C-alpha cells in the first residue's frame, strides 16, 4: 500500500515535472502558456516552436528513456547480471553500425534499405555475439559480460569508422551519431517509437514471472519447467528492436538502461508489480532531465545527450561495479 | 507655409505610392534558384531576415553589402564579434528552436556534414538554401547566385567579376614560371601533434590557391574528401617541400605554429625547415572557400617570391 502511494506520488510529480522542464530551452515559456497551448490556444510562432519542436522532443525523449530502461531491466534479470544494459553489452553499437551501413549502402551501393531494419538486424547480431563470447559453462560472469560488450562495441564502432572513411563522409556527423542527440526529432519519430516500446512493455509484462525465476538461477528455472534459452531469445530480440529504433532516431545514448532499473529496485524491490511501470516512468523522466541539461547548459549550443547521460551514469556504474551486489555475484 | 506643407504632403503621397509599388513588386517577385545540393528552391521576395548557419557564408553577404539583413550566426562566426546579432549555437546539430524564434525568411547553410540539417529546416517550414563552395569557381558562381537571391544581380556580377580578375591579376605575375622552377609547397594542418597531418590535394581550394600563387603543391597528385586527406610525417620527408605553410588560429599564434614544425626532429633536413621557409597563414583564409580566397593567393605568393 505504501508503495502504491509512493508510485502515485512519483507519477504525479513526474508528469508536472516533465511539463515544467519543457518550459526551459532557447525559447522560454511559462507554465501557464504551456498549459494553454496544450489546451489548443495558438499564439503564432511561439506555439509553433513548442508544438512542433519542443513537445515531440519531450515525448520522444520519454519514450526512448523508458524503452531503454525497461530493456535494461529485462537484460539484467534474464542474464542474472546487474551490469547488463543495451549500451554496455554492445546492442547499441550494433544498431548504430546498421544505421550507418544503411546510409552507406544508399550512398555507395545505390540501394535503399530501411535504416530501422538494418539497425535491428545488427543489434540482434551483436546481442548474440556478446552472449556467445561471454558464456562460460552455462553462466555469464559479470566481468566477462562487460568485457565482451566492450569488445563487440569496439568492433562495431571500428566498422562504422571504416565505412565513414571509405565513403569519404565527414567525421563530424559520425561524432554526433556516436553521442546521440534529441535535436530536431519530429512527431513521426514518436509514432515510430510508440508501437516498439509498447510491444516491449507488453512482452515483458507477460514473461515477467519467468524472468524473475531466471534471475534466481537458470538451474532453478529449468526445474520449474522454464526454457531459459527461449526466454533469453525473446528478451534479446525485443531489446534489440527497441534499441535499434532508439539509435536510428537519436543516436547512441548509454547508461539509462543501467542505472534506472537499479534505482527502481532500491525503491520498490525486484519482485513487485510496480517495478516495471516505475522503471518505464523513471527512465523516461531521467532522459528528459538529461535532455533539459543538454538543451540549456550551453545554449544556444546543444550538448550531445549521450555525454550528459554518461556523465551521470559512469559514476553510478563504478559504484555498482565496486558494490557488494556485484562482487558477491561475480 | 501652408503651401509648403501641402507640397510636402503631396511628395509623401507620391513617395508612398512608389513604396507600395516596390513592396508589391518584391512580394510578387518570386525567383527559383538551384542550390549546391541540386535542390530547386523558390525564393519568394527579397529576404529581409537571414540566418547564416555556417561561418563559411558570411563573407559573401558582407562583400555584397547585404550583411545588415543577417539576424543570426553560429557561435564560430567572426561576424558576431563586431556586430550585434543573435547566436544560434553549433553548426551540427542546428538549434532549430533558436532559428525559428528569430523568424527568418531564409536560412543559408553549407552542404557536407550539414546536409542532414537542410531537411530538418525544411520539415519545420523554413526556407533553406545551400551554399557549399569548394573551389575558386564555386566562389565566383555563388557570389552571383547570392546577388540574384538578394535582388541585386548586377552588383553580384560586378563583385564576382572583380573577384575573379583580382585573383587572375596576381596569378598572371607567376603563370609562366616553369614547373621545375616552382617551389615545392606543402600545406601542413595538424590536430595537435605532427604525427597526424592533414594536407590538401586536387579538389581543394587551397591547392588551387597554391597553383595560382606559383607554387607546386606536393599534395596535388592526391585527393580526398573535398580534396583533403591525412598523411604521416613520412610523406613530408618523402616529398621534401621547399616551403611549408601552416595555419594559425589566433592573432599572435604565428610563432607557435611555425616552431611546432621547425622543432620537430625528423623534419630537420627538410629544405623548408633547413632554409627557414615555414610560414604561418591565418586559418580564416584556409578554413573556408570564400571571397577572401584572393587574400589567400596574395599571401602565398608573397611568401613564395
Interface residues (C-beta under 8 A of the other chain):
Chain A: X25 X26 X27 X45 X46 X48 X49 X52 X53 X54 X168 X169 X170 X172 X173 X176 X181 X183 X184 X186 X299 X300 X301 X302
Chain B: X75 X86 X87 X88 X89 X90 X92 X93 X94 X95 X96 X97 X98 X100 X101 X103 X112 X113 X116 X117 X120 X123 X124 X125 X224 X225
